[in-house]
């Protein structure tokens, strides 16, 4: 198994641009999580899905952030418009049972 | 914040010594997990201890859990240079995993 796949691995964009981060979970995992990691705030849970349905999005910072999971093998996290304070590493994780999380390598986002 | 705290924030020891990291959390949990993160990489699951367990071992790792104090510790014995990384505890309540701030561990050769 290739593990959780995230793309792109690095993204540099200018303030105001739309950013889309992508995640392919491990096949058969029913849960998908989006986390953000910064030096100041550590690892924060943004949103998670169960069977493609968003369950808890209370960690999404504001309306500029949106996440979708159109099918069991794909999820996106979109930021529109992006701001410099959105610069962080964004991790996607999937889980079959909610007792074992598998993290992707992350997307390092830099907003200039 | 739902995040817990880890102590110390940074730890530097000599190779071969034992490293102990502590974690406190705020909510009731189903289990507590420890993860390692090498610089610039993703998180790797190390060990999980359930709320009804007090101690668990895995190789050179020993984890304890005190639910009355809402705290956990991770002990790495006979440390190696390859153990240099950041270590995070994560408390799981329901389906959510809430991470601590992490301990940056440096093993000096």
Interface residues (C-beta under 8 A of the other chain):
Chain A: X31 X33 X35 X42 X43 X44 X45 X48 X50 X55 X56 X91 X93 X98 X99 X100 X101 X102 X103 X104 X105 X106
Chain B: X3 X30 X31 X33 X35 X41 X42 X43 X44 X45 X48 X88 X90 X92 X94 X95 X96 X97 X98 X99 X100 X101 X102
